[in-house]
Amino acid sequence: MYEKLYIVPLDENSRPHADWLGQTLARKMGFRLQSGIVSRLPDEAYNANSNQYYAVPILSKLELLKGSEEEIILAVTDEDLFIPSQNFIFGQANSVGRTAIVSILRLKPEYYGLPEDEELVHSRLLAASLHELGHILGLRNCPNDCVMKAITNVNELDRRPDGYCPSCLLNLTLPTKVKI
């Protein structure tokens, strides 16, 4: 794949997960891991009524940090995220800006009153990240048993494979732009 990818932790609790995720995506997908971008959650994205962060302005802020349009930024946070049409989201991508964000909060079993399980968190984080990166790379939600299948809860996320179906893989390998 050889895309330049920045994994940006937006808070201290997400840093170890972001480090693991970067190494895993570089190995699994062939991303060229980059460093040097530091950011935090913008105050204006915080909604005090719901104690959540609105994902869209975060993606807009992240886009300003990019050095070129070929770069991808995937931000990781331990805070809860939402968009107006959903009361929470695991992640969100902006394919035009080539930015994405994933929240770890609802990926943790302890959020649901269960014992901690770092391996489960990593599995969920990888699946959610691959989904958002798929959107950045031009994929849409997929009806197949695929990481691009739309999900609404963590149980569906656990049942979703951590890879792309043959149809999505084909779409990832087909050229999408002709550069002159």
PyMOL commands that set and color helices and strands:
alter all, ss='L'
color gray80, all
select helices_A, chain A and resi 12-29+43-45+55-63+105-107+109-112+118-136+154-159+166-173
alter helices_A, ss='H'
color red, helices_A
select strands_A, chain A and resi 4-9+32-34+46-47+52-54+72-77+81-83+86-89+91-94+99-103
alter strands_A, ss='S'
color yellow, strands_A
deselect
rebuild
show_as cartoon
